């Protein structure tokens, strides 16, 4: 056979190399000859593909103990490994600045990436610990009206039972009623009393669907009987200490006696279902207008447990028919029900009307993932830049080793091992940094991570992935450049040109500066938006206003006495009250104008029951008509005040005196007596909603107290005395209104803190990289700088000379990333109904700041060289 033919049917090189690597030398020639002969026969009789597969099979099948090289024969290779490690350590000692910067920068980046990855993993793990998590869905509701679509995460109480009985594939259901619409309720045991707002009324199937484990009690019967309550482990200790909780009696709102039938084991806090009390649903007493058989009272959270393998989309398609059958024929014209998987609730629930448990934002997790990617790329680019730049000074070492017989594979092995050494040291150091960040700054940044709940298998996987990326990235290009070194070039003095790889390094540094610029702009945008929100006029006065809640019949009955006592207090300017707070948690009715242009569908509007002096206490201006007054007895029954948005939607030019109907509680008819200027009763992430405000004597759940003095400590103490004189047996709990409103933006504030922290970190990593690269540049041009200095060049001239390339990089990074920054900030701001754009001056100032940082770094390195002894530097050169 010709040589060309033999080459054509040569066996796979990779398999041959593997065989040569593990097989004993005395067996190799014979084994390889037999396998090659067998391979040629296979090629002639069958296909080359089949021959290749069989060749691989025979090679791997030959990995037997008798055929493997002796360990003693590898001692030379092991010695080389230790030699390479020793060289790496010696290089670290010889150039501690470069290697120290390299290691610290890489460790900081890895630590930040670990924290971000662990945080994202924690966020996505919410509600995943339940045995049947992938079979649980929540019923959610879309309400259509002439003014748009409103999505709420609640549903009517009759829907869960109907779906179980009429939809094939629904195994069970459970409903949750969040206490008294989530407001705090008085819970008492003997002489202890607390206001509690994490109270769930649930069906008896709750513990079977969500499988929360009981420490004491029977999960099958614990929630079966009326007036039964199951406590969390922490709540049981709070009320009963180390004593027995089972069978004890708690009193809710002074009139409902609850028997403790179970205590849950400690709950891992990675579920949106956060509660302290589970009360049996058959203990719940609906209001007069409600009932568990209602189809149009969407105030419950309903969960369905589907049979394994059932398609939720198929069930959704059958829901309209059930609504038509059980509710009304035209139900689907303005209502649509959907099923949301349990796994998507935590990260994909709207803020509006979301009053159950914890929620977060998938957007922020995505943004943090991008930030983590930026940081990882930044530290990786640093590592590659500093490693390759430093290695250019090793041309003589490489040339001598080649003369002494070193092969390229030996050089590759050395550089890979050195890279492994640096990466492993950085990873070890990063774990220390991550632990410090977690302990010292974790709570301040709102990461919510706990060392006890970290999944270490996931952590090791992350470290393994980063290791496999960093080692080839840092050693690959270096190996390619150094393996091309010619000994003759080295000994003639040319070595490796200092420009080798400079283009790639410029690109990497430019990318680093660009990523730093993007993160800093994002940080500025978040701070600017939150500053705008905090400073925006909400349409009412939130400063120097104290707010506390009255829950329970006795507290509500004592409101007028409490108000009188407070008004007699010299620190109190005014007192008002309302049924609801300012968190956007409001009910809504359809409002029909009875005069002017008729509306068959009506207008969906928020409702807000208030007490006398509500508008005066919060300085809400009445632009038309009048406020409520005791001088008008009919105000408590048939008079309404609407906001300006409602006025526009109702189409009233002169609304005062016009009659409207609220289609709720059997229909409420009345006359508009005033128009209040629009005020923001929920987060500024949402626009203004139309609102109907009406007077109710029992609407005093939230008491607003306007203070007349700045001595808050004395004022609060005095108000507490007023409280004790009227409600001495009840605990006094209060908040400042501005703090309560700012809680609406807690998630945005947490994100601001995170992005600020990681922005500073990425700037620090970039500065480390710039310092390392400028130090390398200065060292490469030391002789030139010294000669210029001798000839009279000033320090500023030398800095300008060396900073030209870095200035170009900053300018290019600014030009490329500015459009991306504008697009990114605009996309985030779209989540707010009220937003402000970042001033263009911020972009310019940030550009100048990065430029000055670069000049300072270059100047520092230049100054260090210029202050050294001139003769010594020239001698070294």
N, C-alpha and C positions, 0 to 999 in steps of 0.2 A: 504494500500500500504506500502511496506517495506521502511525503511529509505534509503536504497540504491536506490530504485526506485524514491523516492522523490528528492534525490540529482541529479538523472539523468535528471529529468525534471524541475530543478530549473530555474527560469527566469534569464535573463542576469543581472550580478552583477552591471554593469555600470549603467543600467537603474534604478535598485533598489536604488543605492547610490544617483543618481540624484533626485529620488522621495523623499528620506529621507531628502535630503538637502533643497529642496524648500517647501515641504508640511508642513502645520501646524500640530503640534504634536497631537492635538485632533482629527484630521481627518486621520492621517497617518495609524493607525492600521486597521481601517475599509477599507480604500481605498486599502491598500496593500493586505489585505485578499481577497477582491473581484477580484483584478487584478490577483492574484496568482491562484485563482480558475478558472478564465476565461482562464488563460495561460495553465493550466493542461487539460482543455477540448479541447483546440485547438490542443495540442500535441497529444491527443488521436484520434481526428477526422481528423487531417491533419498532416502536417510535422512540425518538430521542427523549421525549418527555417522560415516557415510562422508564427508560434507562436511567435518567437522572434521579427519579424518585427511588428506584431500587438501589441506586448507588448510595444515596443518602441513608436509606434503610440499613444497608450492610455496614456502612461506616459506624453509625450509631449503635448497631447491634454488636459491634466488635469492642465496645467500651466495656471490657471485662477486667477484673483485678489482675489477671496474669499479664494482660497486654499494656497496662498503664505504666508509664515511666516511673521509676523509683523516686521517692521523695529525696533521697540523698543526691540524686543527680540535679535536683533543683536548688540545692543550697547556694549555688553561684547566683542564680536569679534572685534568691531571697537576700543575698548579700547586696546585690545591686539595688534592691528596693530600699534597704536601710541606708545605702550610700546616697540615693536620691533624696531620701527624707533628710539626711544630714545636710545635704547641699541646700535644701529648702530652708532648714532652720538657720544655716549659716547666712543665707541670703537675707533672711528676716533680720538677723542681728546686724548685718552690714548696712542695710538701708531701712532702719526702723520707721522713718518718716513715711516712706512710700508704702511699705507693707502695713504699717499701723493704720494709715488712712484707708487703705484698701479693705482691711479687715473690719474696721469700725463702721465704715460706710455700708459695707455689705451686710454686716450684722444688724445695723439699724433698719435697713430695708427689709430684711427677712423677718425681723421681729414685728414690724408694722404689718407686713403681709399676713403673718400668722394671726395677729389680732383681728384683722379684717376678715380673714377666711373663717376663723372660729365664730366671729359675730354673725356672719352670713349663714354659717351652718346652724347656729343656734336659732336664728330667725326662721329658717326653712324647716326646722325640726319641730316647730310648734304643732301640737295636736297629733303628732305621729306615734305617740306611745300607746295609744289605745289599740286594743287587739283588733277591733273591727273598723279602724280609722278610714280605710278606703271604701267602706260601705255606708258611711254616715254622710248625710246631706242636710243642709238647712234650707227651709222654704223662705224665699225672699219675694218681695212684692214691688211691682212697678205700677204707679198710678198715673194715668194719662188725663190731662185736662187741657183746656184752651191755652193755658199759660205754659205748658210744657210737660215733661215727664219727671216724676219724682220717684227715686229708688229708695226703698227702705228695707232694712234687713229683718223686719218683723212680719208677722202674719197673723191671721185671725185664729182664734182658738178651735173653731170647728174643723179646720182644714186637716190637721194631723189625723184625727180619728177617721174622717171620711176617706183620706188617701189610703190608710191601712185597709179599710174594708172594701174599697172599690178599685184599687190599683193592684194588679197581680205583680208581685215582686217586692212589695213593701212588707217587711218582716215585722217592724214595730215602729212606734213613734214615741216621742216625749216632748213635752212643752215646758217652757220656762217663762215664768212671770217674775220680772226683776222687782221684788218687794213692792213698795208703793211707788211704782214708776221710777225706782232707783233712788228715791229720796231716803235720807237716814230715818230709821225707826228706832224707837226706844225699846231696848231689851234689858230685862231685869232678872236678877237672881238674888233672892234675899235682900241684903243691903247694898248690892252692887247694881249699878245702872250705867249703860253705855248707849250712845247712838250708833247704830250699825246700818250700813248701806249696802253690804254685800250679802243680801238675803235673796235666795231663789225659792220660789214655789215651783215644784217640779212634779211630774207624773211618777208613778211608782216604778216605771221602766227605766228611769234615768240611770240608776246604778248598773243596770244590765247592759244598756247601750254604751255607756262611757266607761264601764268597768273600773271605777274608782274603788280601791280595796278598803274594806272596813277592818279596823283594829278590833272593835267590839261591835256586836250586833249582827243581824241577819240581813244581807242585802236583798233577799227576796221579799221580806216583809217590813223592812225598816221604814218604808215610805208608803205603806199600804193603808194604815189607819189614819183617820182625821186627827189633826193636831199633833202629828208626829214630826220630829225634827232630827236631822243628822248634822253633826258638827264636824268641822275639820279638827285635826289634832291640835293645832295652835289655839283655836277658839275654845276647845274643851279645857286646855290648861289655863287659859285666861279667866274662865269663869269658875272652874272647880279645882285648879291647881293639880296636885298629884292624886286627888281623890277620885272616887268612882263617879263617872258622868251618867252612865246608863240608868234610866228611870227617873232622873232628876227633872224638875219642872222649871221652865223658863217662862217669863211673862213678856209678851210682845204688845207694845203700845198700851200697857196697863189693863188690857181686857181680853187678851187671848193667851190661854195657858197651853204651853207646848211641852210635850213629854219627849225627852231625849231617848231615841231608839237606836242610835248608832254613832260611832266616832270613826272618822276616816283615818287611815294611815297617812303619814306625811306625804304631801303631794309634790311631785317634781314640778317646779314652776315653769313649765313650757307648754301651757295651754291657755287659750283665750278665755276659758271658763274659770274665772277667779271669783270665789265665793267663800263665805264663812259659815252660812247656814243653808241647809236644804230642808224646806218644809213641804209636806205632802200637799199635792195640788187640791185634794178634796178638803183642805183647810181654807182654801182661798175663798174670800167673799167678794164677788164682783160688785161693782157699783150698780145702782138701780137701772141704768141704761145699758149695762153690759150683760154678759152671760157666756158660759163656755160653749154655748151652741150658736154663737154669733159668727157670721161670715164676713161682716164688714167692720170689725173692731180689731184692727191690726196692731195689737200691743203685746203680742206674745212672740217668743222665739221658739220655732217649731223645728225639730230635727227628725229625720226619717232614717231608719236602718233598713237598707235594701238587702235582698237576698244576694249571695255571691254571684257575680257574673251578670247582674241586671244592668242594662244600659239606662242611665239616668235621662238621656235625651229622649229615649222612647217614652219614658214615663211623663216627661214634660209635655210631649205632644198630646197626651191623653187628658191633661189637666183641664183644658178649656171645656171639654164635655162635662166634667164633674162640676165645674162652676155653674154651667148652664142648668144642670140637673138639680143641684142642691141650693143654689142661691137665686139667681134670676136669669132670664133669657138673654138680656143684653150685658151680662156681667163682663164679658171679654172685650167689650168696647172701651172700657176705661180701666181695666185691671188685668195684669199679666203676672202669673206666678212662675218662678224659676227655682231650680235646685242647685245650690252651690256646694261643691265638695268641701268637707271639713278641712282638708289640707290647705284650702285657699282662703279660708276665712280670716286668719290673722293678718295676712299681708295684703288682702284685697277687699277690705270692708270700708265703706265710705264713712267719713267722720260724722256726717249729718245723720242724726237719729241712731248712731251707734252708741248705745249706753250699756252694753253688756260686755264686761271683761276688758281685756287688753287687745289693742290692735296696733299694727305698725304699717309701714308703707313699702311695697315692693319697689317703688321708684328709688327710695333711699338705699335699699339693699343693692340695687343695680348701680347706683352712683358710687357707692362704696366699693363695689367690685371693680369699677373702672379706676377709681383712685388706687386701689390695691395693685392693679395691673400697672399703672403709671409708676408707682413706687418700686415695684419689682423690676420693671424695665430700667428705671433710673439707676438702681443700685447695680444691676447687671451691666449696664453700659459703663458705669464707673469702674467696675471690676475689670472688664475687658480693656478699657482705655489704659488704666494704670498698669495692669499686668503687661500688656504689649509694649507700652512706652518704656517701661523699666527693662524689659527683655532686650531692647535694641542695644543696650550697653554690653550684652553678653556675646558679642560676635567673636571675640578672641577665644572665649571658652569653647564655643561651638566649633570654631576652626581647629583648635588644638585637639579636641576630642575626635574630630573626623580624621585628622592626620594619624592619630593613635589607633584608628580602626573602628570607630563607632559607626554603626549603621543608622540610617534615618529612623528605623523602628526603635532604636535605643533612645534617640533624641525625643521621639514622640512619647515614649514611656516616661522619660524624665519629666517632660513638661506636663503631661497628664497627671503624674503623681504629685508634682508641685501644686498643680491646680486643686487636686483633691485635698491636699494638706491645708491650703488656704480656705477652701470652702468649708471643710469640716470644722476648722477653728472658728470661722465666722458663724456657723450654725450653732456651735456650742455657746458662743457669746450671745447670739440672738435669743437663745432660750432664757438667758439671764435678763436681757433687756425686756423681753416679752413678759417675764414674771414681774419685773419692776413696774412696767407700764400697767400691768393688770392690777397689781396691789395698790400702787400709788395713785394712778390716774384713771383706773377703770370706772370707779363710781362717779368721778367728776365728769368723765366723758360720756357717761350713760351707756357704756358698752353692755352692762348687765351680765358680764361673764364671771363665772365662779370656777376656781381651780378644781373644785370637787366634781363639777359636771362636765369637764372637758373630756371628750372621747379621744383617748390617747392613740388609738389605732388611726383615727382620722388625722391627728397631728403628725404621726410618723409618715403617713401617706403624703401629706403636704410637703414635709421636709424632703422626702424621697424625690418628689417631682421637681422641687427646686434644685436639688443636688444634681439630678440628671440633666437639667437645663444649663446650670451655671458651669459645670465642669467642661462640657464640650464647647460652650460659648467662649470660655476664657482660654482654653488650650488649643482649640481648633485652628484659629487664624495664626496664633503664635507658632504652632508646629509647622504650618505651611510656609511661613516666612523664614523661620530659622533653619528648616531642612534644606532650603535653597542656598544657604551660605556656602561660598566657595573658599576653601582654605587659602588659595592663592590670593584672593581679594583681601582676606584678612591680613596676611603677612605683608602685602604691599601697602597696607594702611588704610584701604578704602572701607573695609568692613561692610556694615549695612548702612545705607543712607538714612539719615534722620527723617527723611520724608516718607520712609516705608510705612504704609498704612495710615499716613496722615489724613488722607481724604476720608477714610472710614471713621477715624477718630473725630474729625470735624463734624461729620454727620451725626455721630452719637452724642457729642456734646451739644450740638444744636437741638437735637431731640430732647435732651435732658432739660435744657433751658426752656424749651417750649412747653414741656409737661409741667414744669414748675410755674410757668406763667399761667397756664390754664387753671391749675389748682388755686393759685392765689386770686385770680379773677373770680373763680367760683366762691371762694371764701368771702371776698369783698361783696359779691352780689347777695349772698345770704345775710351778711351783717347789715347791708344797706336796706334789704327788704324788711327784716325784722325791726330795724330802727324806724322804718317808715310806718310799720304796723303799730308799734308801741306808741308812736307819736301822733297817729291819725285821730282826728276828732270822731268819736263814736256816736255823737249825737246826744250824749248824756255825760254827766260828771261822774267819773270813777274814782277821783282822788278824795281822800279823807272820808271814805264811805265804808262803814263796817257792815258785814252781812252775817247773819246767823239764821238757823233754820228752826222752825217750830213743827214738830211732828208728833202726832197723837192728839186725841180729842181734848185732853185737859190743857195742853199747851196752847192749842188754838183757841180754846174757850177763854184763856187768860190773856189773849192778845191785847185787848183794849186796856186792861189794867197795866200790862207791861208797857204799852205805849205811853200811858199817862205818867208812869214812873220815869220813863226815859226822857220825856219832854220836860220833866221837872229837874232833870240833871243839867247843870250849867255847862257841861261839855258837849251836850247834844243840841244840834241846830234844828233838825227835822227828822221825822220817822215816817217811813212808808213801807208798804208790803206788797207782795205779789205771790201768785200761786207757784211760779217757776222762777228759775235763776236766769243768768245771762250766758248759758252754755250752748244755746241752740236746741235744747231738748224740749220741743214744743209740739203740742198736738195741732191738728188742722181740721177745719170744717170747709164744706162748700158754702160759699156765700152767694146769695141771689139778690140782685137789686130788685126791689118791688116798684120802683119808679124809673122812668126813663127807658132806655133800650133794654128789652128783656133778654135774659140769658137762660137757655134751657139746661145747659150743663153746669152753670154756676162757675165760680172762681175759687180754686183751692187756696185758702189763706190760713196763715198761722193764727192761733188764738192765744190771748194772754190775759187771764183774769188777774185783777189787781185790787188793792185796797185804797182807801182815801189817802191823799198826799203822796202817792207814788210818783207822779210827774214832778211835783214840787221838790221832793227829796233828791231826785236824780237830775234836776235842772233840765228836764225834757220840755222843750218849748211847744206850746199849743199854737199853731199858726192860724187856725180858723176855729171859730166857736169858743167853747169853754172846756175847762177840766171838770172832774167830778167834784161835787160839793154836797155836804149834808143839807144844804138849803133846798136841794131838789130831791124829794123822796123817791121819785121814779127812777133815779139813777141806778138803784140797786137791782132793777128788774128789766127795764126796757130801753136803756140808753146805751149807745156804743160810741167809742172813739176809734177812728181808723187812722192809719199812717198815710203819708202822702203817696206811697207806692200803691196802696189799696185804692186810694182816691182815683188814681190814673187808670187802674185796671177796671174799676167799676164804671168809668166813663162819666163821673160826676164833675161838672164845672163848679157847682156850688153845693157841696155835699151836706152841709149843715141843714138838718130838717128832713133829709131823705130817709126813707125806710128801707131796711134790708132784712134778710132772713138768713140765719145760720142753720144749716141742715145738720144738726147734731142734737142729741138728747131730745129727740122728738120735734126739733125745730124751734129756734129762738127768734122771735120777731122783735124789732126795735127800731129806734130812730137814731141817726147819727147826730151827736151833739157837739162833736169837735174833731179836728184833724191835728194829729201830733206830727211834728217834723220827724223824718225818718231817723231812727236810731238803730244801731247794730246790736241785735240781741243774740248773735252767734258769731263764729269765727269769720274774719275778713277773707278767708279762703272762699267764702260763699257770698253771693250778692245779696242785696236787700230783698226780703220777701214781703209781700203784702200782709198786713196784720190787722186784726180786729181786737180791740182791747175793751173789756167790759168789767164792771164793778161787781164783786162778790164779797159778801161780808166774811165768809170763811176762807177767803183766798189770802192767807197770811203765812204760808209755809216758809217764805223767804222774807225776812225783815231787813230793811235797809235803814241804817242809822247814819245820818250826816253829822260829822263831828264839827264842832265850832272852834277847836283849838288844835295846836300842833303838838301839844304834850300828850302823845299817844299813850304812853305808859300810864299816866295818871287817869287819862280818859277811859281806857279799857278797864282799869281797876274800879273806877267809879261806875261804869256800865255793868260790870259784873255784880256789884253791890245791888244795883237796880234789879238785875235778873234774879238774884238770890231772894230779894224781898218779895217777889211775886212767884217765882218757880224754884223755891229753895231745894226741892227734892230732886231736881233735874240737873244734869251736868251742863255746864256752859261751854259751848264750842263756837268759835267765830273765825272769820277770815276777813281780810281786807278785799274789797271788791276788785281793785286793780290786780292783785295777786291771783284771784280766782279767774279773771278774764285772761291773764297771761298764761294760765295753765292750758288754754286752748292751743297754744303754740309750743307746747312742751316738746313735741316730736321735732319741730323745726329748730328749736333751740338746741336740742341734742345733736341734730345734724350739723348745726353751726359749730358747735364745740368740736365735733369730730373732724369736720373739714378744716377748721383752724389748726388743730393739732397736726393732722397729716400734711397740711400745707407747709407748716414750719419744718416738719420732718423732711419733706422732699426738698425744700430749699437747703436744709443743712446737708443732705446727701449730695445735692448738686454743688454746693460750695466746697465740700470735701473733694469732689471730682475735679472742679476747677482749680483748686489749690494744688492737687497732685499733678494735673496736666501743666499748669503754669510753672510749677517747680521743675518739671521735666524740661519744658521749653527753655527756661532760664539756664538750667544746667547744660543743655546742649549748646547754648550760645554764650557760655561764660567768657571764653576768650574774646569774642567780639565785644561783649559788654565792657570788659576790662580795658580793652584798647580804646573804646569810645570814651570811657571815663578818663583815661590818661590824656586823651586829646581834648578834654574839656567839656564833654557832654554832661548836661544836667540830668538829675534823677528823673525829672518829669519827661524829658525827651526820651530816655530809655524806656520808661513805662509806656509812653505813647507808641514807641516802636514795637514793643512786645505785645501790646494789647490790640493791635490792628486786627489780627485774625479773630480774636475773641469778640471784638466789637462787631465784626461782620456776622459772627454766629448769633449774637444777641439780636441784631437787626433782622436777620432772616427768620429767627424763631418768632419774633414779634409779628412780622408780616404774615407768617403762615398761621399762627395760632389765634390772632385777633378775631378773624371771622368765625373760627370754631368756638371761641369763648363767647362771642355775642350770640351765636346760635344756641349754645348750651344754656346760658343764663336765661335767654328768652323762653326756652322750652320749660325750664323749671318754674319760671314766673307765671306761666300759663295756668298753673294750679291755684293761683290766687285771683279772686275776682277783683281785688284792689292791689295794685302793684306799682312799683316805680322802677324805672330803668337805671342801670348803673351809669353815672356820669362819665363822659369820655375822658375827663381829666384823670380818673382813676387808672385808665389804661396807660396814659402818658406817664403818670407818676410811678406806676409799677415798672414801666420800661426803664425809666431813669434810675429807679432803685436797683434793678437788676444790673444795669450798666455800671453804677457806682460800686456795687458789690464786686463785680468782676474786676474793675480797676483797683479796688482795694486789695484784692487777692494777688493780682499781678504785681502791684506796687510793693506789697509785703515781701514777695519772693525776690523781686529786684533789689530791694533795700538790703535783704539778707546777703546777697551776693556782693553788692557794692561795698559793704562794710567789712568784707573779708580782706585778708592781706593779699595785695596784688601779686607779689612775687610768688607766694605759695600757690595761688591759683594758676599763674602762667606755668609754673613748674609742673603742676598736676596735668595741665592740658598737654 
